[in-house]
Amino acid sequence: MLDEFDGRTRWIDALGIIPSRCIERVDAVDGGRALFHGCHDWHSSVHGHWALFRMDLAGSGQHRDEVTRAGRRLTQEGVATVISDLERDPGFEMPYGRAWLLKLVVEYERWTQKNGATPPPNWRQLGDCAAGSLIDHYLGGSPEQGPDILSNQHGNDSFAIVQLFDYLRHRGDGRLGVVQGYIAEHFVDRSLCFDPELDSDADAFLSPFWSWVYLLARTQPDETLRRLVDVDGIGEGRLRPMGRREITGRRVHHLGMNWSRAWAIKVLTRRVLGWGSRRWLAERLVESYHAHIGSGLRAHEDFAREHPDVEERGAYYAYYHWVPQFGIYAITD
């Protein structure tokens, strides 16, 4: 139902292979860093690697050689340098990039298990380092300093907390209970007020409302989710994809908005489908999810037609180094 649309596997392959063009580049921003450079910035290189492994697991497998080459980049020496960099600079890529790193750590383990490969011996240490730093970031600060739930930028903490939660659950880490308590204290709040204009802001990156819903749908029981999210009352403006806006200067982050809204709508839909009697609500959400996916795919076709050269400087900066990876997340997660 959710994962049924024309050409799904073809689109996974088409979007997922794009990061292979950038992860080995030496770029101006983080070109001197171990492993994660290219893709313009560190965090985009991290989720570029993730997208390649996810593509191979969820797509046709026709790009196995490129994905295997990406895996060979993840050497013990390189991982040790990344760990050292993260420990030396606790504020680096906090929290967004480190959250994506947790997702990559799990995905690469899944890929190696399926393909009979072996991660570097310090691979788990890398994930535990990133997870520990996020726990310190959220739970080691001053008690009055809560998470940023209303931001439409990278610093929105809903996305990062989900990745931390998922990683600790994957590991069977006892600190999961502490993170659950943090979520209950700061996110389980009916008084939160989300301005819908934050999604249409030309500088917007993530939807505050849908990022919050994503966190609740990934971490909370049905009773809490039903109490906090009025699924019946979600307006058409929140369910309708964002219209295409002009790309001007450095205002490009909105190009990923429909994709990030889509992955939140998808997980909420799965939960509502389990409620049985609310079938009509689930159908409304399914329609919204597919509308967002369709919008993202059409935008990709339009952009690729207007900018066929992935290496074109402006197009690479605005789109190719990161947006297709968001598409992979929305389609496959």
TIKEKOL-382683 format. One record per residue (C-alpha): x, y, z. Coordinates in Angstrom, 3 decimals. Example, Ala and Ser with C-alpha at 12.3 -4.5 7.8 and 13.67 -1.06 7.14 Angstrom:
<pts>
12.300:-4.500:7.800
13.670:-1.060:7.140
</pts>
This chain:
<pts>
0.000:0.000:0.000
2.568:2.553:1.125
5.382:1.033:-0.887
3.401:0.471:-4.061
4.033:2.983:-6.805
5.253:2.707:-10.373
8.981:2.317:-10.770
9.801:2.197:-7.055
12.886:-0.002:-7.473
14.023:2.012:-10.472
13.756:5.222:-8.469
15.669:3.730:-5.536
18.496:2.881:-7.922
18.379:6.239:-9.713
18.425:8.360:-6.570
20.650:6.077:-4.520
23.562:5.925:-6.934
24.007:9.703:-7.097
26.126:9.948:-3.896
28.718:7.638:-5.472
29.676:10.632:-7.608
30.646:12.738:-4.609
31.807:10.707:-1.595
35.354:10.401:-2.927
35.645:14.060:-3.894
37.866:16.469:-1.999
35.678:19.482:-1.350
36.352:22.922:0.044
34.347:22.489:3.251
35.497:19.216:4.821
37.965:17.935:2.263
40.673:17.390:4.842
38.613:15.090:7.036
38.909:11.330:7.085
36.274:9.279:5.241
33.441:11.799:5.151
34.212:14.481:2.612
32.865:15.198:-0.831
29.112:15.802:-0.894
29.957:19.434:-0.009
29.832:18.898:3.780
30.523:16.210:6.366
26.958:15.243:7.239
25.946:14.966:3.582
28.845:12.602:2.987
27.679:10.542:5.971
24.152:10.182:4.637
25.580:9.773:1.147
27.305:6.600:2.331
24.105:5.554:4.116
22.050:6.052:0.936
24.370:3.807:-1.074
24.052:0.919:1.377
20.298:1.430:1.718
19.950:1.545:-2.074
21.734:-1.792:-2.411
19.586:-3.388:0.283
16.271:-2.022:-1.007
16.859:-1.655:-4.741
17.742:-3.977:-7.592
21.353:-4.592:-6.574
22.623:-3.549:-9.989
25.108:-1.073:-8.473
26.798:-3.553:-6.156
30.297:-2.712:-7.420
29.950:0.984:-6.550
28.514:0.156:-3.140
31.270:-2.355:-2.415
33.838:0.296:-3.307
32.181:2.675:-0.853
32.418:0.000:1.827
36.142:-0.405:1.223
36.596:3.256:2.129
35.510:2.507:5.710
38.883:1.315:6.981
39.935:0.789:10.577
42.418:3.654:10.306
39.858:6.012:8.815
37.252:5.134:11.439
39.817:5.695:14.210
40.482:9.167:12.839
36.761:9.976:12.734
36.387:8.844:16.354
39.334:10.999:17.349
37.866:14.010:15.524
34.484:13.598:17.221
36.033:13.264:20.660
38.347:16.213:20.171
35.593:18.583:19.044
32.344:17.777:20.923
30.412:20.499:19.123
31.288:19.300:15.618
28.159:18.260:13.669
26.113:18.278:16.854
23.425:16.991:16.721
22.420:16.566:13.069
25.528:15.006:11.543
26.141:12.699:14.493
22.540:11.509:14.323
23.012:10.555:10.674
26.224:8.781:11.617
24.222:6.485:13.917
21.943:5.620:11.014
24.936:4.864:8.807
26.544:2.638:11.457
23.441:0.441:11.653
22.876:0.387:7.881
26.431:-0.648:7.074
26.210:-3.463:9.615
23.026:-4.672:7.919
24.738:-4.478:4.532
27.818:-6.410:5.659
25.675:-9.128:7.242
23.745:-9.625:4.025
26.843:-9.599:1.826
29.198:-11.657:3.948
31.514:-8.721:4.606
33.061:-7.612:7.880
32.952:-4.060:9.244
36.206:-2.660:10.621
36.797:-3.821:14.219
36.220:-0.327:15.602
32.950:0.234:13.718
30.776:-0.331:16.775
33.046:1.979:18.739
32.267:4.688:16.188
28.537:4.333:16.764
28.899:4.191:20.520
31.086:7.306:20.439
28.450:9.248:18.492
25.627:7.946:20.676
27.481:8.796:23.880
28.200:12.307:22.662
24.512:12.854:21.845
23.477:11.578:25.269
25.945:13.969:26.882
24.617:16.777:24.696
21.000:16.229:25.686
21.317:14.964:29.245
24.562:16.490:30.430
23.655:20.153:30.082
21.749:22.491:32.344
18.294:21.150:33.326
16.477:24.245:32.058
17.916:23.894:28.565
15.433:21.747:26.680
15.547:20.563:23.049
14.724:22.797:20.118
11.458:21.412:18.786
10.233:24.449:16.870
13.234:25.081:14.625
12.944:24.462:10.883
16.722:24.112:10.564
19.369:21.408:11.123
19.239:22.097:14.850
15.714:20.720:15.220
16.244:18.040:17.834
13.308:15.786:16.953
15.194:14.151:14.084
18.363:13.597:16.108
16.524:12.127:19.088
14.811:9.571:16.825
18.164:8.386:15.483
19.600:8.139:18.996
16.532:6.230:20.191
16.717:3.797:17.262
20.437:3.218:17.716
20.168:2.470:21.446
17.250:0.120:20.800
19.250:-1.612:18.052
22.132:-2.116:20.470
19.961:-3.158:23.402
21.675:-0.332:25.270
20.380:0.234:28.802
20.568:3.993:28.332
17.490:3.769:26.133
15.351:4.193:29.242
17.079:7.466:30.051
16.408:8.758:26.547
12.781:7.628:26.807
12.506:9.681:29.976
13.981:12.684:28.194
11.424:12.338:25.405
8.586:12.029:27.924
9.759:15.163:29.712
10.285:17.396:26.692
8.313:16.113:23.695
5.141:14.653:25.189
3.469:18.038:25.449
0.062:19.036:24.089
0.811:22.720:24.515
3.333:22.817:21.673
2.241:25.235:18.970
3.582:24.806:15.445
3.397:27.679:12.998
2.531:26.208:9.557
4.408:29.081:7.937
7.657:27.554:9.154
7.289:24.878:6.463
6.872:27.399:3.660
9.755:29.617:4.786
12.222:29.955:1.892
15.046:29.020:4.261
13.244:26.051:5.830
15.026:22.717:6.057
12.840:20.470:8.241
9.173:20.737:9.178
8.912:21.304:12.952
5.416:19.778:13.113
6.155:16.712:11.027
9.524:16.168:12.716
7.732:16.127:16.087
5.097:13.722:14.748
7.908:11.549:13.380
9.485:11.333:16.816
6.199:10.479:18.518
5.269:7.875:15.912
8.688:6.212:16.230
8.966:6.252:20.013
5.570:6.435:21.717
2.812:3.894:22.440
-0.572:4.198:20.720
-2.248:5.821:23.694
0.279:8.661:23.819
0.350:9.133:20.060
-3.458:9.324:19.879
-3.556:11.809:22.744
-0.950:14.149:21.312
-1.599:14.023:17.580
-5.113:14.862:16.442
-4.894:12.828:13.263
-8.482:13.705:12.316
-7.647:17.377:12.612
-4.473:17.533:10.542
-5.364:20.167:7.974
-5.004:19.865:4.230
-2.173:22.379:4.315
-0.077:19.935:6.307
-1.030:16.994:4.100
-0.540:18.716:0.760
3.043:18.795:-0.628
4.833:22.110:-0.613
4.798:23.895:-3.953
8.018:24.457:-5.834
9.811:27.659:-4.913
12.451:29.645:-6.670
16.072:28.750:-6.009
17.915:31.931:-5.163
21.489:32.216:-3.952
21.965:29.974:-0.958
18.244:29.425:-0.389
18.098:25.783:-1.364
17.202:23.815:1.755
13.500:23.822:0.937
14.302:21.385:-1.900
14.302:18.542:0.643
11.177:19.582:2.560
8.670:17.342:0.769
10.936:14.343:1.242
11.360:14.899:4.991
7.631:15.476:5.434
7.042:12.248:3.485
9.069:10.038:5.818
7.159:11.412:8.814
3.778:10.937:7.121
4.788:7.389:6.240
5.567:6.306:9.784
2.391:7.932:11.115
0.407:6.103:8.433
1.823:2.766:9.536
0.704:3.453:13.076
-2.804:4.536:12.049
-3.161:1.450:9.847
-2.757:-0.577:13.036
-5.709:1.157:14.663
-8.205:-0.818:12.585
-11.348:1.304:12.849
-9.527:4.400:11.593
-9.066:3.000:8.115
-10.344:6.140:6.398
-7.730:8.198:8.234
-5.006:5.844:7.076
-6.227:6.155:3.480
-6.054:9.942:3.783
-2.469:9.675:5.008
-1.522:7.155:2.313
-2.782:9.598:-0.291
-0.734:12.377:1.293
2.412:10.227:1.411
2.130:9.320:-2.256
1.438:12.938:-3.160
4.677:13.939:-1.411
6.616:11.151:-3.111
5.192:12.124:-6.488
6.097:15.747:-5.897
9.657:14.811:-4.938
10.121:12.604:-7.995
8.724:15.232:-10.355
11.004:17.827:-8.809
13.951:15.492:-9.370
12.995:14.972:-13.015
12.613:18.719:-13.498
15.934:19.495:-11.839
17.786:16.774:-13.728
16.338:18.018:-17.006
17.353:21.606:-16.252
20.750:20.610:-14.799
21.833:17.294:-16.361
25.453:17.673:-15.275
25.828:16.431:-11.691
29.175:18.209:-11.548
27.699:21.608:-12.386
28.788:23.725:-9.441
25.497:25.425:-8.619
23.417:22.309:-9.196
25.788:20.179:-7.146
25.612:22.622:-4.242
21.862:23.174:-4.412
20.668:19.652:-5.050
22.796:16.716:-6.080
24.997:16.464:-2.989
22.077:15.871:-0.600
18.473:15.955:-1.875
18.440:12.507:-3.585
19.572:11.002:-0.284
16.494:12.456:1.409
14.475:10.832:-1.342
15.951:7.435:-0.538
15.016:7.884:3.114
11.439:8.844:2.277
10.961:5.955:-0.156
12.650:3.155:1.782
12.459:3.877:5.513
</pts>
